[in-house]
Amino acid sequence: MINLERGLKRELSFLDLTMSSLGAIIGSGWLFAAFTAAYLAGPSSIFSWIIGGVIVLFIGLVYAELGSMIPESGGIARYTQYSHGHLTSFIVGWAAVIAYASVPAVEAEATVQYMSHFFPGLYVKSTLTTSGLIFAALLIVAFFTVNYFGIKVFARINTPLTIWKFLMPTLTVIVLAIVGLHGVNFSHIGGFMPMKSSGMLGAVASAGIVFSYLGFRQAVDLAGEAKNPQRDVPRALIVSIVIGIILYTLLQVVFIGALPTSVLGKGWAAIASNAQIAGAPFAQLAIFAGLSWLSTLLFIDAFLSPAGTGSIYLASTTRVLDALGRNGYMPKGLAKINPKTGIPSIALVVAAIISLIFLAPFPAWQSLVAIVSGATVFTYMVGPISAAVFRRTMPNVPRPIRLGGLSWIAPLAFIGASLIIYWDGWVADEKLLGIILIGVVLYLIISAIVPQTIAKPSAQSFKSSVWMVFYLLFMLAMSYYGSGVFGAPANHGKGFIPYPWDLVVIAVVSLLFYYWGVSSGYRSKAADEVLEALEETRETGAL
């Protein structure tokens, strides 16, 4: 029997859930991604934000139905357990650990990078120094401390912090627009689309655009701690994504327009080597405009925004590890709830340790962003398949949010997610997909040796995961043999399939994998258990 309560404290309101998702969306991405997108795609990066936002919105709509149907903390690692069994669920959960646990490190690095404006010894030649890494590690310890004292303390700190985080980029948009934008920048060297359409699409994955949006699902991960999850989780998802699309698109517009024309003398790609702008993009724009007060506020925000997002993602990583412990893929001690704080404290410690480890091989913000984006999108893309499987295997389960048009929204969301992974490019994908495949092999070996500790996949769940393994191999092959025009740096693929035909291949074959994945789904034993638990929870009035 699954116990949905398990000592978790249901104390999060709709505002808290929205602030959790929005707080994760507005992190270091708004401080750096507009700059990175500008040098990768020029003015057409404005459309990059819209394209990325629409894809994420489609995925979010699917999770609105999933979250209303089965509101459970760590849902990211649980839905595939119910629709495809152990092995597929492990693959997704393993990718989620990679994606989530690395974000606190990304956010800590972003803070240190901005602080290097005042303390140059923290960040030298696009890399954190030893003192910078120590500072970043102390920030992760601070994230841990906020989470350790329980979900109520977390919400009390996160909600007002997110309000500040929303007000700062909004103020930046308004002030820079009033001071004046240079219209000529939108048609500068190379025109509106200097890096052509491939640059515009590649920026969606490589510039930190998708990374900036991907916090939307924090509401799903915290669903088990919501007061009214079936009503509030879907609303929080959709509201946070829509606000994010509007805000980020406007930020890109003002960044493009506010850059001094003198900085663009050698074209958009050249601004990547401008150390002043690269170190603190929007703060430097404020300095250029003579707005020292805005620059000061932006440096303050550069500490608060990433800190808030790092805290949120450490909370989500904890819930994913908790879910993996409950699934039986990792030691069950990870799912032990601290009765005082109402959180899985052992999972929290492990999450913090993993985040600290990520600082070492990726000592700079952008070096981690592409991998984090790809890993997180990979975990999201299985949601549309699970939702379609549930429509077939659990047709009568109550769905407070029943998505109209799921039959076309779900496959489009899956195709969009596949394209984002491909746009990451070979350099990022070989690391990401390779780590995921290695994780699968290790899981199969360990579960065969000690099945009493790590759950061994059944024959049915193994059969239902074959599509996923072949999908990973297909994406790895396409990244290597595709056009090679995507990623940062680009041109690391073999170029056997020219652009844009490579996109057509990804879309068509991904659609086939989507239907293969849906047909492979079944109603697992875990699904029966969670439905029974949901029914009992409803009868007690707790849901």
N, C-alpha and C positions, 0 to 999 in steps of 0.2 A: 504493500500500500504506500502510495506517495503522500507525504504530508506537506501540503502547500504552505502551511504556516511555519512549522519547524522553529518557532521562536523568533522569526523575523517580525519586526515591529511595523505595523501598517500606519505610518505617520505622514506620508507624503501626499500633498494636495495636488490639484491640477496645476497650480502655479509652480509648486516645487518641481513637478515632473517637466513642465515646459522649460523652467529655468535650468534644469539638469541638461536637457537636450540642447537648448539654445546656448547654455554656458559652454558646452563641449564644442558646439559649432563655432562660437566666437572665441577662439584661442589665439595661438601664435599665427594661425593662417592669415588673419586679417592684417597682421603686422608685416608679413613677408611675401605672401602669395601674389599680391598685386604687382609687386616689383618683379618677381620671378616670371609671372605670366607676361608682363610687358616686354621683357627681353627675349622671351621665347616666341611670342606671337604678335607683338606690337599692339596697335589699337584693336585688332580683331579679338584680343583676349577678352574684351567685353562679352562677345558671343560665347567664348569658352566657359565663362561663369554661368551663362544661361543654359548651355548644353549640359554641363555637369549637373546643374541644379534640377533640370527636368528629369534626367536619368535617376538622380537620387530621390526625387519626388515620387516617381513611379515605384521605386523600391519601397519608399516609405508608405505609400498607399497599401501595398501588400502587407507590410508589417502592422498597419493599423488594424487590418482584419485579424491577423495572427495574435496581436496583443490583446484584442478584445475577446478573442475566443479562448485563449489559454494565457492568462496573465500570470507569469511566473518569473521570478528573478533568475538571471542567467539564461533567458529564453533563447538567446543566440545559439547555445550549445544543446538546447533541449528539443527544439522543434524538429530537427532532423532525426533525433532519437525516436520520436513518435512516428515519423513518416518513412524512415529508411533503416532504422536499427543502428546497431553499435558502430560499425566501421565508418559509414558516411558521417555519422555524428562526431566520431573522433576526429576525422579529417577537418571538419568545420571548426570543432572546438580547438584543435591544435593551431589552426590558422588564426583563430580569434585570440588565443594567448599571445601569439607573435605580434598581432596587430595592436591589441589593447595594451599589453605590457610595455611596448616600446613608446607609446605616446607620452607617458609622464617624462621619459627621457628627452623626447623631442621638445616638449614644453619647457623643461628645465634648461635645455640648450638655447632655446629662443630667448629666455630671460637673460641668460648670461651674455648672449650675443649683443643684446641691446645695452646691457650694463657696461659692456666693454667700451662704450662711448665715454664713460667716466673713468673706467679702470682698464686701460688698453692692454694690460698684461693678462687679461682673462681670455682674449680671443685674438689670435695672430695668424695671418695667412689662411683665412677661412677655416680655421680649426681651433677648438678649445685647447688652451694650455693646461698644464697640470693643475694650476690654481683654479682655472675655469672649470675643470672637471670636478674638483673638490667642491666648489660652490654649487654646481649642478647636483651633485650627490646630496648635499645638505638640503637642497630644495625638495628632492624626492623624499627625504626623511620628514620634511615638514608636511608633504602631502599625506604621508603615512599617518602622522600624528592627528591630522584633521579627521581622517577616516576612522582611526582607532576608537575615538570616543563616541561612535555610534551614528546612525543615520539621521537622528534628529539634529545633532550638532552639525553634521555635514550639511543638512538642508538650511539651517539657520545661517551658516557662513556662506553657502553657495548662492542662495537666492538674492541677497543684497549685492553680492559680488557680481552676479550676472547682470543685474540692473545697471551697475556701473559699466560693465563690459559692453553692454548694448549702447549706452549713452555716449561713450567715447568715440566709437567709429561713426555714430550718427552725427555728433558734433563736428568731427573731422570732415565729413562730407559737406555739411552746411557751410562751415567756415571757408574751406578751400574753394567751394563754388562761388561764394560771395566775393572773396578776394580776387577771383578771376581765373579763368581757364584759357589756355592758349589753343584756339581752334585749329591752328596750323598743325599742331601735334597729331591730330587725327588723320592727316593726309601727308605726313612727313615722308622722308626717304622710303621708297617702296610702297607708298600709299597706305590704305587702311589695313591691308593684309600682306605685310612685307614678307612674312615667312610662309605665304600661301596657306591653303586650307589645312595642310598637314601640320603646320605649326600651330594653328588654332586648335586642332583636335588634340595634338600631343600635349599641349599645355594643360588640358583638362586633368590629365593624370600626373604629369611631371612637375607642374608648377606649384603644386600644393592646393589646387582648386578642389578636387575631390576630397583630399585630406581635410580641408576646411569644412566641408558639408557633413562629413561622416559621423559627427557627434549626435545626429538626430536620434539614433536608436538607444541612447542612454535611458530614455523613458521605458523602453522594453526591458532593459537589463534590471531596472529598479521596480518593475511592475509588482513583484511580490511584497513590496514595502509601501504600496500605494493604498490610500484610504478607499478609493473607488476606481480600481484599475480598469475595469471594462469600459467605463465611461471616459476616464481621464487620459489613459495612455494613448489611444488613437488621436484624440484632440491635440495632445501635447506634441505628438510626432508631426502632424500636418502643419500646425501653427509655427513650430520652430523652423521647419524646412522653408516655408514660404517667406518668413521674415529673413532667413539667411540668404535666399536668392535675391531679394530686393536690396538688402544691405550690401552684399558683396558686389553686385553689379554696379551699384552707385559708387562704391569705393574704387572700383577699377576705372570708372569714367573719370573721377576727379584725379586719380593718380596719373592717368595718361595726360589729362589736360593741364595739371599743375606743374609738371616737369618743366624747368626752364629750357627754352629752345636751345640754349648754348650747350646743354648737356647732351642733346641729341645730334650733335654735329656729325658724328660718325655712324648714325643709325641706331636702331633699337638694340641690336645685339651687343653694341659697345657699352651700354650702361651696366652690363654685368661686371665689368672691371672697375666700375666707379666705387671705390671703397667706402666713401662717405654714404652714398645712397644704399649700398648693399648692407651696411652695418645696421642702419636704422631708417628704412625707407620713408615712412610718413613723418617721422620726427625731423628728418633732413629736409623734406618738402616744407615743413613749417618754418624751419630755419631760413631756407631760401626766400620764403615769403615775408620774413621779418616778424614772424609770430612766435616770439620766444615763450610766451605763456602757454601756447598750444603745444609747443615742443616739450615743455616741462611736463605737462599733463600726459603726453604720449609716452614719455619715458617712465612715468609712474605706471601707466597702463601696461607698458611692456613687462612690468613685473607682475601686476595683478591678473591680467588676462590669461597668460600661460599658466600661472599658478593655479587659477580656478579650474582650467581645463585639465591640468595634470592631476588635480585632486579627484575630479569626476572620473577620469579614465582609470585611476587606481582603484576607485570604487567599482567600476565595471569589470576590471580585470579580476578583482576579488570574487565577484558574482559568477564569472565564467569559470574560474578555478573551482568554486563551490559546486557549480553544475557538473563539471567534469568528475569531481569526486563522487557526486550522487549517481552519475552515469556508470561509475565503476572503471573509468579510463585512467584515473589517478588515485592515489591513496585516499581512502574515505575520510581520513582526518581533516582533509581540506573542506569537508562539508560540515564540520562541527561548529555549531553556533555558540558564541560566547553569551551566556544567559544575562550578563550585566549590560553589555552594549547592544546585543541583538544582531551582531555581525559575525560572519565566519572569520574569526581572527587569525587562524593559522593560514588560511588562504590569503589574507591581507599581507601577512609577513612574506609569504612566498612571492606575491605580486610585486612587492617593493624590492625584493632581492633581484627578481628578473629585470625590473626596470633599471636598477643600478648596473646590471651586467651590460645592458644595451648601450650605455654611455661609452664603453671602451672601444668597440670597433667602428662606431659611427659618431665621432666627436664633432658634429656640426649639424645644423638644422636640416639643410636640404639633402644631406647624405642619407637621412633616414626617411624623408617624406615619401619618396616614390615607393619604397618597400612597404611602408605602413599603409599607404593608399591601396596598393594592390592586394595586400593581405586582408584589409578590412572589406574591400569590395567583394573579394572572394567569399568571405563569410556571409555577406549580405545576399549574394546572388542565389543561394540555395533557398532562401525564404519564398520566392515565387513558386518554386517547385513544390515545397512543402505545403503551401497554401492550396495549390491545385490538387495535391494528393489528398488533403483533408476534405476537400469538397467531394471527393469520390468515396473515401473510406469513413468519413464522419459527417455525413450530410445533414443529420438532425441535431447536431450539437449547436447550442445557442451561439449566435454571432451578433452581438450588439452592433458591430460595424460589419456589414456584408458588402463587399466591394463590387459595385456594378462594373461589368466589363473585365472581370478578372481573366477571362479567357483570352483577351488580347493584351491587357496591361501586364500580366505576369510574364508571358514570353518576351515582350518588349523590354521589360526590366532586366530579364536574364541576358538578352542580347546586348543591352546597354552596358551591363556590368562586364560582360566579356570584352567588349570594345575598350573599356577603361583599362582592364588588365593588359590588353594588347598595346594600348597607347603608352603604357609604362616603358615599353622597350625591352630589348634583350638584356641589357646590363642589370636592370632591376628584376626582371622576371626569372632569369636563371638562378638568382639567389633565392627569391621568394618560392617559386614552384619547386626548386630543388630541396629547400628546407622542408616543405610540406610533404614531398614524396619520401624523404629520409625519415620523417616522423611516422609515416604510415608503416614503413618497413620495421622500424624499431618497435612500434606498437604490436605488430603481428608477432614479432619474435618474443617480446616480453610476455604478452598475454598467453602465448603457447607454453612458455617455461613456467610462469607462476599464475595460472588462471584463477587461483583462489584470491589473489591480490588485485590483479588487473583483469577486468571482464574480457573473456574470449568471445569474439564475434561468432554468432550462430551461422549456420549455412545460409539461412534466409537473408540475414543482414549482409553477409559477404556477397551474395548474389546481387543484392540491391545496391551495392556500392561500386560494381564494375564500371558503370557509366561514368562515375566520378573520377576513377583512376585514368580511364581513357581520355576524359576531358582534360585532365591535368597534362597528360602527355601531348595532346593535340595543341594546347595553348603554348606549351614549351617549344614544340616544333614550329609553330607559326611565328613565335617571337624570333626564332633563329633563322628561319628560311623566308620570312616575310620581307616587306619592302625595305626595312631598316631605317625608315625616315622618322621613327618615333623614339622617344626617350631622351634623356639628358645625361651623357652625350648621345646624339643620334648616330645613325649609320653604322650600327654594330651588328645588324642582321645580314644575311647573305644576299638579300635582294632578289631571290628567285621568283617571288610573286610581287609584281610592281604595284605601286599605289595608283589608284584607289581600289584595285581588284582584290588586294589583301583584305580590305574592309568587307567586301562582298563575301569572301570566303569565310571570314570570321562570323558574319551575321547568319549566313545560311547554315553552316555546320553547327553553330551554337544553338540555332533553332532545333536542329535534329537532336542535339544533346539534351535540350530542354524536354522534348517529348519522350526521349529515352528515360530521363530522370523521373518524369511523372509516371510513366508506365512501370518503373521499377519500384515505386513506393508501395507500401502495404500498411495495414493497421497493426502496429507492433504491440507487444505485451505492455510496454511502458505507456502507450497511448491509452489502453484500457484502464490502467492504474490512475493516470492523471485525470481521466474523465470521471472516474469514480470519486476521486478526491475533490474534484470541482463540484460535483453534485452534493457531496457532504458539506462542503464549505458554503454552498448556497443555502442549504437547509438550516445551517446555523446562523445565517444572516451576515457572515463575515465577507461575503462577496456580492 
